[in-house]
Amino acid sequence: MKCKYCGKDLAFGAKFCTGCGKAAEPEEIAEVAAEITENVPSLLADDPEKTELITVDDAVDSASGIIGESVAEAAETAEAKAEEIAEDIPAPAPSLLSDDTEKTELIPAEELVDDIAESVPAPAAPAFEQPAPAPVQQPMFQTPPPQQNAAFVPPPAAPMPVPAPAPEPKKSSKVGAGRLTGAAILGFFTIIFVVALSLLTAVKFGLTGEKVGDRAKQLDSATLLSTEYDGDELAVSLYKSLGFGSVTGGKATEVNFKSFLMKTDLLDFLGDNASNYADYIIAGKGSDPSVTTDDIVDFFESNESVIKSELDHKMTKSDYKKLRSNLNADEDDTLETKLSITEIGNSAGFDLSKANLLFSYITLGVLLALVLLFLIWIVFVVDRKGRYVLGSYGSILTISGIVVLLAGLAAFAGMAVAYVLTSEVAYYILSNILLPFATIAGCIGLGELVFGIIFRAISRGLKRKAKYAERA
């Protein structure tokens, strides 16, 4: 039989079409029954001895059993078709009957139908056409085919996917006003400590006794004696304070006294005493270095030959005694008093005998530790934000560098300008003696200023980068 829908040849008793997959209709089954019944006359003609009459009901029942009990819906159609076929079957001819009429008997219809069904060959089953297999996607992981009679082993469970950690909320790159205020306060104190550390370091290594003595010995004696002291030139003031004219019996005048001093070892005397002052005040070395009356008298005694050659006068013991008397004539304002460490300290309001503690390595170490501590505090106050840390450091180093650099310039250039404007002996001496200190302070200040500018530039770069990131 063939499918009603697609015309595919179907096997006998098929319930579904192998071509389109639809169910076979009862009318197709009835057509098969009709084909069977149409062959009945020929079958009867072939074997007249086995011919017997069959009832319609028996034929229908037998056909239904052959076709299959599952096709109950086609029974009614097959029954009607069988009735029509039975009416058209002609009676058997007498010549076909056996000569022995006594043995002639009627064949039950049920047996007739069975004989017909056995003699009719079953329709050949159509060749099964395998539909084209659909493309199969190759699995990612190949699994071996299960073996026959092998114990079933369930496949390992796939690992549960680990959820990705939730991204942490992005912290703000800004620092509050309170933290910035705290950082500014810490920065102010840090600047004080940095400036103090820088200046004390410059004094410690720039005003040693050796450096001060060398600088004093390099002074120009003519310029030194021409400077102003107490309203007169230094040479004239010394001439009056010493009463050197009366000591030499009038042979020493204001004019030749200056020439006499220029021939002496005045600069060596000044350098040695200045070195003693510096070692005592800065390094705490030696005893009280104050220049006394005896030291001044010893200076003239060591230059007695110069006095004789320049002033044409030989100094005697009475001359030296008179010289001491002149130096101590004004007990309230003697030259010895003016050069005393104690009196200088009283005028400055500071005990110079304890000044060396200020420039000691212990003090420098304490200041350095405070600077580092404040710098670390600033890091935590600004919440360790790089651009704020570098900005604070840059401001501290820039300000302290400017202050220290100006102090170094003031120690040299300032004293020189002051000397030019006033011609005071103190400014002339200090402008030369403080040169090593000014050099060291200038280098320290310049270095701090350079690093401060670099830090501030990096901080501004990070700030611009943060703004670009926020806009993106």
Buried (B, 14 or more C-beta within 10 A) or exposed (E): BBBBBEEBBBBBBBEEBBBEEEEBBBEBBBBBBBEBBEEBEEBBEEEBEEBBEBBBEBBBBBBBEBBEEEBEEBBEBBBEBBEEBBEEEEEBEEEEBEEEEEEEEEBBBBBBBBBBBEEBEEEEEBEEEEEEEEEEEEEEEEEEEEEEEEEEEEEEEEEEEEEEEEEEEEEEBEBEEEBBEBBEEBBEBBBBBBBBBBBBBBBBBBBBBEBBBBBBBEBEBEBBBBBBBEEEBBBBBBBBBBBBBEBBEEBBBBEBBBBBBBBBBBBBBBBBBBBBBBBBBBBBBEEEBBBBBEBBBEBBEEBBEBBEEBBEBEBEEEBBEBBEEBBEEEEEEBBBBBBBBEBBBEEEEEEBBEBBEBBBEEBBEEBBEBBEEBBEBBBEBBBEBBBBBBBBBBBBBBBBBBBBBBBBBBBBBBBBEBBEEEBBBBBBBBBBBBBBBBBBBBBBBBBBBEBBBBBBEBBBEBBEEBEEEEEE
